[in-house]
Amino acid sequence: HSSCPDNSQDLPSSIDRKADQFFRGGDRSRVAMADGAAEQLADASLTADSAATLPETWNDQLKDEAGNPLSKSEFKKRQKAARVAKEREAKKAAQAAKAAEAGPRPAGPALDDDEGELDANMYHERRVASIKAAKEAGNNPYPHKFEVSHTIPEYIAAFGDIAKGERQEDVTASVAGRIAVKRASGSKLLFYDLTGDGRKVQIMADLGTSGLDPEAFAALHNSAKRGDIVGVKGHPGKSKMGELSIFPRELQVLSPCLHMLPTGNSGLKDQETRYRNRHLDLIANPNVRDIFITRARIVSFIRRYFDSRGFLEVETPCMNMVAGGATARPFVTHHNDLNLDLYMRVAPELYLKMLVVGGLERVYEMGKQFRNEGIDMTHNPEFTSCEFYQAYADYEDNMNLTEDLVSSLVKEVTGSYVIQYHADGPDEPPITIDFTPGWPRVSMVSGLEEKLNVRLPDLSSSEAKDVLWELCKKHKLDCAPPHTPARLLDKLVGEFLEVDCINPTFITDHPQLMSPLAKWHRSKPGMTERFELFVNRRELANAYTELNDPVVQRERFAEQAQDKEAGDDEAQLIDEGFCSALEYGLPPTAGWGMGIDRLTMLLTDTANIKEVLLFPAMKPLDRANQIPATPATAAGPGVVASPAVGAGLGP
């Protein structure tokens, strides 16, 4: 036993390891070696990386590491592996000797990959200076035209089936877009991610195939920065990893981005910045684009729905001498030439009904409305609605149409009648909203009486106001003045009926005092044939059988005028032009209006209306302190604040 360690000291290191493993196995009694035992151990432990232990020829006494006979084929395989390893080492040694003899090679021009850039202000200053230098040198950094053969989606569709590692040298294509990512791999290779139309393709720029010397190659690609709009002309292909690419022969900056863009890691998350700079939001957050694509699909579906049913899309004035058609506070503007104050429209209703009088029996309008009210998560002073009017129909027909329109729209856009909606924000659990047809209908006054376990008086009586006010106080509801019966009733309905309307629900049969343009109910005295559609506790649509009696219409307008004199600035004024039109005869007609913005919120799972408006109303910024400004500091003398930086309407 004692002789084995001494004799094995001269063996190769791999043999030392095998012998050590053998002894540590524990069964030392099996080892009884005389002189030459170390040589036998070496024969039993042949490996491919111990070429020195392999004899020149095979013999049947050779054994592998496990002590099993070593086959002739395995011997040849190991012998070849040892020879290849030896040749490789010799080649490396020769290359090292040659490099040492030649001395150090000068480094090529460095490629800039835009990582680890300067701070934002210094970056902007450098880019502005480089653009100025280019102009002074006689170059145009903003070329007029770049010929594009494919949009990026078209390029992906045309060449997406190219095999991995293939390059189509006989095909030339040109694309353009914004550089989203730029990364260098040494001094000879760059990768860009080029984005456009919501898609991405890789630019793989290689010095060897560019036709440029190293200095020109570096100068060209160092001039292109992340965020720049560039045009590329080259050959389609795929990288060895299978990434669809364009291998450029030409690359041209078409419009430089002078500001450092948010990085992919941090992104652009601040809501104030996003809403005030929607252009930057769209660049930095690709998912925002999807919201407005969905919005466009919603609008397109609604138009197709009405067009296919014989409705005519029309346009009516946005400035009116009387703010009518809805109970809302209007914006006031001034016509200089006429020296006349005008109201921005709160609804197109009266004009559309006048068209029905004129014989356009099915009309609709998709457009902007303006209401000088508060800004919150579901209200914006400027919003989009759709209104339609259909002769020879009533509010029951409208309920059926609404259910069919909205449910089929939801199915078209989302693929299901059932949606998940984060009503309390993305960090809270979602609620389930089911748009499957067969929506419940709740009569307003009887439903409220059931909820409150009371019997309400005639709402047109003198005691109605006191009863409603006492109910509000009893349930600790704060109703802003003036405390008209209509406002008090609306507050109670919001607290006790609307709160249960998670799934689509029709609240029907509103009192006449709340509905000056709706026709009286055929079987419920004091009520009207009206409904509101609520989803997720929010009003989505409002409709009724239209009042077409000009005498009663004047009386309703007069009642509204009294409320306005009492301080209700949302009440409607008398529109004598509309009343005169009714005297020519409005056929039995059903009318309807729906908010596009709130519907888009539901179908894009967004809880803030600003997410579905490209340029929502924002308080203007005080530039000195970058905080929302008061009107006095919103802009300097002679300066008009830009909507792009949030100079929208606001309190």
Rosetta blueprint (number, residue, H / E / L):
1 H L
2 S L
3 S H
4 C H
5 P H
6 D H
7 N H
8 S H
9 Q L
10 D L
11 L L
12 P L
13 S H
14 S H
15 I H
16 D H
17 R H
18 K H
19 A H
20 D H
21 Q H
22 F H
23 F H
24 R H
25 G L
26 G L
27 D L
28 R H
29 S H
30 R H
31 V L
32 A L
33 M L
34 A L
35 D L
36 G L
37 A H
38 A H
39 E H
40 Q H
41 L H
42 A H
43 D H
44 A L
45 S L
46 L L
47 T L
48 A L
49 D L
50 S L
51 A H
52 A H
53 T H
54 L L
55 P L
56 E L
57 T L
58 W L
59 N L
60 D L
61 Q L
62 L L
63 K E
64 D L
65 E L
66 A L
67 G L
68 N L
69 P E
70 L L
71 S L
72 K H
73 S H
74 E H
75 F H
76 K H
77 K H
78 R H
79 Q H
80 K H
81 A H
82 A H
83 R H
84 V H
85 A H
86 K H
87 E H
88 R H
89 E H
90 A H
91 K H
92 K H
93 A H
94 A H
95 Q H
96 A H
97 A H
98 K H
99 A H
100 A H
101 E H
102 A H
103 G L
104 P L
105 R L
106 P L
107 A L
108 G L
109 P L
110 A L
111 L L
112 D L
113 D L
114 D L
115 E L
116 G L
117 E L
118 L L
119 D L
120 A H
121 N H
122 M H
123 Y H
124 H H
125 E H
126 R H
127 R H
128 V H
129 A H
130 S H
131 I H
132 K H
133 A H
134 A H
135 K H
136 E H
137 A L
138 G L
139 N L
140 N L
141 P L
142 Y L
143 P L
144 H L
145 K L
146 F L
147 E L
148 V L
149 S L
150 H L
151 T L
152 I H
153 P H
154 E H
155 Y H
156 I H
157 A H
158 A H
159 F H
160 G L
161 D L
162 I L
163 A L
164 K L
165 G L
166 E L
167 R E
168 Q L
169 E L
170 D L
171 V L
172 T L
173 A E
174 S E
175 V E
176 A E
177 G E
178 R E
179 I E
180 A E
181 V E
182 K E
183 R E
184 A E
185 S E
186 G L
187 S L
188 K L
189 L E
190 L E
191 F E
192 Y E
193 D E
194 L E
195 T E
196 G E
197 D L
198 G L
199 R E
200 K E
201 V E
202 Q E
203 I E
204 M E
205 A E
206 D E
207 L H
208 G H
209 T H
210 S H
211 G L
212 L L
213 D L
214 P H
215 E H
216 A H
217 F H
218 A H
219 A H
220 L H
221 H H
222 N H
223 S L
224 A L
225 K L
226 R L
227 G L
228 D L
229 I E
230 V E
231 G E
232 V E
233 K E
234 G E
235 H E
236 P E
237 G E
238 K E
239 S L
240 K L
241 M L
242 G L
243 E L
244 L E
245 S E
246 I E
247 F E
248 P E
249 R E
250 E E
251 L E
252 Q E
253 V E
254 L E
255 S E
256 P L
257 C L
258 L L
259 H L
260 M L
261 L L
262 P L
263 T L
264 G L
265 N L
266 S L
267 G L
268 L L
269 K L
270 D L
271 Q H
272 E H
273 T H
274 R H
275 Y H
276 R H
277 N L
278 R H
279 H H
280 L H
281 D H
282 L H
283 I H
284 A H
285 N L
286 P H
287 N H
288 V H
289 R H
290 D H
291 I H
292 F H
293 I H
294 T H
295 R H
296 A H
297 R H
298 I H
299 V H
300 S H
301 F H
302 I H
303 R H
304 R H
305 Y H
306 F H
307 D H
308 S L
309 R L
310 G L
311 F L
312 L E
313 E E
314 V L
315 E L
316 T L
317 P L
318 C L
319 M E
320 N E
321 M L
322 V L
323 A L
324 G L
325 G L
326 A L
327 T L
328 A L
329 R L
330 P L
331 F L
332 V E
333 T E
334 H E
335 H E
336 N L
337 D L
338 L L
339 N L
340 L E
341 D E
342 L E
343 Y E
344 M E
345 R L
346 V L
347 A L
348 P L
349 E H
350 L H
351 Y H
352 L H
353 K H
354 M H
355 L H
356 V H
357 V H
358 G L
359 G L
360 L L
361 E L
362 R E
363 V E
364 Y E
365 E E
366 M E
367 G E
368 K E
369 Q E
370 F E
371 R L
372 N L
373 E L
374 G L
375 I L
376 D L
377 M L
378 T L
379 H L
380 N L
381 P L
382 E E
383 F E
384 T E
385 S E
386 C E
387 E E
388 F E
389 Y E
390 Q E
391 A E
392 Y L
393 A L
394 D L
395 Y H
396 E H
397 D H
398 N H
399 M H
400 N H
401 L H
402 T H
403 E H
404 D H
405 L H
406 V H
407 S H
408 S H
409 L H
410 V H
411 K H
412 E H
413 V H
414 T H
415 G L
416 S L
417 Y L
418 V E
419 I E
420 Q E
421 Y E
422 H L
423 A L
424 D L
425 G L
426 P L
427 D L
428 E L
429 P L
430 P L
431 I E
432 T E
433 I E
434 D E
435 F L
436 T L
437 P L
438 G L
439 W L
440 P L
441 R E
442 V E
443 S E
444 M H
445 V H
446 S H
447 G H
448 L H
449 E H
450 E H
451 K H
452 L H
453 N L
454 V L
455 R L
456 L L
457 P L
458 D L
459 L L
460 S L
461 S L
462 S L
463 E L
464 A H
465 K H
466 D H
467 V H
468 L H
469 W H
470 E H
471 L H
472 C H
473 K H
474 K H
475 H L
476 K L
477 L L
478 D L
479 C L
480 A L
481 P L
482 P L
483 H L
484 T L
485 P H
486 A H
487 R H
488 L H
489 L H
490 D H
491 K H
492 L H
493 V H
494 G H
495 E H
496 F H
497 L L
498 E H
499 V H
500 D H
501 C L
502 I L
503 N L
504 P L
505 T E
506 F E
507 I E
508 T E
509 D L
510 H L
511 P E
512 Q H
513 L H
514 M H
515 S L
516 P L
517 L L
518 A E
519 K L
520 W E
521 H L
522 R L
523 S L
524 K L
525 P L
526 G L
527 M E
528 T E
529 E L
530 R E
531 F E
532 E E
533 L E
534 F E
535 V E
536 N L
537 R L
538 R E
539 E E
540 L E
541 A E
542 N E
543 A E
544 Y E
545 T E
546 E E
547 L L
548 N L
549 D L
550 P H
551 V H
552 V H
553 Q H
554 R H
555 E H
556 R H
557 F H
558 A H
559 E H
560 Q H
561 A H
562 Q H
563 D H
564 K H
565 E H
566 A L
567 G L
568 D L
569 D L
570 E L
571 A L
572 Q L
573 L L
574 I L
575 D L
576 E H
577 G H
578 F H
579 C H
580 S H
581 A H
582 L H
583 E L
584 Y L
585 G L
586 L L
587 P L
588 P L
589 T E
590 A E
591 G E
592 W E
593 G E
594 M E
595 G E
596 I H
597 D H
598 R H
599 L H
600 T H
601 M H
602 L H
603 L H
604 T H
605 D L
606 T L
607 A L
608 N L
609 I H
610 K H
611 E H
612 V H
613 L L
614 L L
615 F L
616 P L
617 A L
618 M L
619 K L
620 P L
621 L E
622 D E
623 R L
624 A L
625 N L
626 Q L
627 I E
628 P E
629 A L
630 T L
631 P H
632 A H
633 T H
634 A L
635 A L
636 G L
637 P L
638 G L
639 V L
640 V L
641 A L
642 S L
643 P H
644 A H
645 V H
646 G L
647 A L
648 G L
649 L L
650 G L
651 P L
